[in-house]
Amino acid sequence: MTGIVVEGVSRSFGSVQAVRAATLRAEPGRVTGLVGPNGAGKTTLLLMLASLLAPDTGTIRIGGVDPSEDPLAARRLLGWMPDALGAWPSLTARETITTTARLYGIAPDAAADRAAQLLALVDLADLADAPAKVLSRGQKQKLGLARALVHDPQVLLLDEPASGLDPEARIQLRVLLRRLAAEGRTVLISSHILSELEEVIDDAVFLVAGSVADGAEAQNTGRAWRIRMLGADAARQAADSWQVAQILGIPVESIGADRGGVLVGFVDDEAAATGLHTLVTAGLRISEFAPAQSALEHTFLNLHRPSAAPQAAAAPGSSTTPGAPPSAPPPPPAATAKNPEEAGA
């Protein structure tokens, strides 16, 4: 099984170029995230992978099968979960799964057994005989996932599967997707909930303006880290900012404020580790030291809106000896520290 291979795929709708020369791979046994802003072409790309749209140029292979040339063979290999369950609102959840199984050629008894298994898997057994039209958004998402799994596919295409799910259901979804990948399946998932996506994916593909972007360079740029001192609150934020600035030897204007803590930009993880060591060695009691954004969010923002990415401050010790405050330090500012946008942290 070769998973998903996309090479030079483009698709336009009139004058609108939805996907531009996209090239990507999603490997078996791994969960790949498809990340991009609204209008980036994610759904168009997924529709082409699902054999529901033909590319204008380029090639697609699903488990070695070209979905444009042999859509039936491709559909036997893949399970497709669109953003919204769009069919048969009058059928019950059980009937929806059973009917889908029958469309895949599964015998009636086996289809009934499969429906029971999948409804239990997605925690809808208690609603098995409820019409799909009365299900909540989150429950319809669960039913959509069960429908995508009905024929035991080796490739899964999931468009916003966590939309509408409550926190417990999102955790269950993450566990299920990791299990499906561990069984050797290829899972490609599109989602706007980057914090959820980061918890489950092995790889990320970034789609910007219809083109696949290289996230490696954007990921390796400086980002802001949140530093909170023990007992910190908004009233002492300005003093904390001044103290951190003096110890790290950076301008206080480069430090931002965030939920009782301060934001400092570091060029990379090594600089952040050095900064933490410098602050602790200087006697600061640090209760929190963590990136203000996840790696996925940071990369996404750098690719989508480079000017919005936080600017990294100079590495600790670049202008002074680490841990040693500069000579003639200015007094602590009386006003609160600037917010991240104003400070450029």
C-alpha positions, -999 to 999 in steps of 0.1 A, spaced: 0 0 0 15 33 -11 -9 56 7 -17 89 -11 6 104 -37 -2 138 -54 20 152 -80 16 186 -97 -22 187 -93 -41 218 -103 -78 226 -104 -96 258 -114 -132 269 -115 -135 294 -143 -110 322 -135 -105 310 -99 -75 288 -94 -84 266 -64 -54 243 -64 -21 251 -80 5 224 -89 1 207 -55 25 179 -47 23 159 -14 24 124 1 5 108 30 21 76 42 5 44 55 6 41 93 7 78 98 -18 107 103 -12 136 80 -27 170 87 -39 192 58 -36 228 72 -45 261 55 -68 292 58 -103 294 45 -102 294 7 -68 277 5 -81 248 -16 -82 221 11 -118 209 3 -112 210 -34 -81 189 -30 -99 164 -8 -128 162 -33 -102 153 -60 -86 127 -38 -121 112 -31 -127 109 -69 -155 135 -68 -136 160 -89 -111 155 -116 -79 175 -116 -71 198 -146 -35 187 -145 -13 164 -125 -17 129 -111 -33 114 -80 -27 79 -67 -48 63 -38 -30 30 -29 -16 30 -64 -50 36 -81 -58 67 -101 -92 79 -89 -98 97 -122 -93 66 -143 -108 40 -119 -130 58 -94 -147 26 -82 -114 9 -74 -103 41 -55 -135 42 -36 -131 7 -24 -98 17 -9 -108 50 7 -133 62 33 -145 98 27 -159 119 55 -171 153 43 -175 184 65 -212 177 69 -234 146 67 -254 154 36 -277 125 29 -307 106 41 -320 127 70 -351 105 74 -331 73 79 -320 63 114 -284 61 124 -285 23 121 -302 25 87 -277 50 74 -248 27 82 -266 -4 69 -276 12 37 -240 25 31 -227 -10 38 -251 -25 12 -239 1 -14 -205 -14 -9 -218 -49 -16 -218 -61 20 -243 -88 27 -274 -79 47 -265 -98 79 -229 -86 77 -241 -50 71 -263 -52 103 -234 -65 123 -211 -38 109 -236 -11 118 -238 -22 154 -200 -24 157 -195 11 142 -223 28 162 -207 14 194 -173 26 182 -184 62 178 -206 62 209 -239 64 191 -253 30 201 -280 47 223 -291 68 193 -291 39 168 -328 42 160 -330 80 160 -335 97 126 -303 114 114 -321 147 111 -326 150 149 -289 144 157 -268 173 169 -239 186 148 -214 166 168 -235 134 166 -238 138 128 -200 141 127 -197 108 146 -222 92 122 -202 105 92 -171 89 106 -189 56 111 -202 57 75 -166 64 62 -154 33 81 -181 9 70 -161 -10 43 -129 -11 64 -109 13 41 -72 15 40 -72 53 33 -92 78 52 -100 114 40 -115 134 69 -127 170 64 -131 188 98 -140 156 117 -138 174 151 -162 201 142 -191 202 167 -176 175 190 -175 181 228 -142 178 246 -147 142 256 -156 132 220 -125 150 206 -103 130 229 -120 98 218 -115 108 181 -78 114 187 -74 80 203 -94 63 174 -74 80 147 -41 70 163 -54 34 165 -65 34 129 -30 47 118 -14 20 140 -33 -6 120 -14 6 89 -41 29 74 -33 62 57 -52 90 74 -54 125 59 -73 150 81 -82 186 74 -90 208 104 -90 245 115 -86 234 151 -48 234 151 -44 226 188 -65 195 183 -47 186 151 -12 189 167 -22 163 192 -29 136 166 -9 141 135 26 128 125 31 150 95 16 183 82 10 196 47 4 234 45 -18 247 17 -16 284 10 -35 300 -19 -39 266 -35 -2 257 -34 16 234 -10 41 255 11 73 243 27 67 246 65 103 238 75 116 273 70 86 290 87 87 266 116 124 274 123 118 312 127 118 328 161 87 327 182 74 341 215 76 322 248 54 329 278 73 334 311 53 336 344 69 342 377 56 325 409 27 346 422 26 368 391 -4 390 385 -14 419 363 -3 445 389 33 434 388 35 427 351 55 459 343 80 451 370 84 415 358 89 428 323 117 452 334 134 425 355 134 399 327 146 425 302 176 434 324 186 399 331 184 388 295 200 421 282 172 430 258 151 461 255 120 462 277 101 474 247 106 440 230 86 423 258 49 418 257 23 410 283 1 379 284 -23 367 311 -1 377 341 31 367 324 55 382 299 62 373 263 98 371 251 109 362 216 137 336 211 153 327 178 151 290 185 147 264 212 183 265 221 182 302 228 150 297 248 167 270 270 197 294 275 173 322 284 155 300 310 188 289 325 199 326 327 167 337 344 168 308 370 205 314 377 197 350 384 173 339 411 139 344 394 113 318 405 97 307 372 64 289 374 57 287 337 81 288 306 64 276 274 59 286 238 30 311 235 19 292 203 21 256 194 46 247 166 18 241 142 1 274 149 34 292 147 42 277 113 7 283 100 7 320 109 42 325 95 31 310 61 -4 327 61 5 361 75 43 365 79 40 400 92 18 387 121 44 363 134 61 373 166 96 388 162 123 370 181 144 391 205 181 388 206 195 357 222 204 360 258 240 373 262 242 387 227 247 422 241 257 415 277 271 386 297 243 360 304 229 367 339 246 400 343 224 431 340 236 460 318 252 490 335 231 518 347 197 500 342 167 523 339 140 522 366 110 499 362 83 515 340 52 527 358 29 517 330 19 481 322 39 464 296 28 466 260 6 439 245 22 414 220 11 433 189 25 466 202 57 451 216 65 429 186 73 400 209 
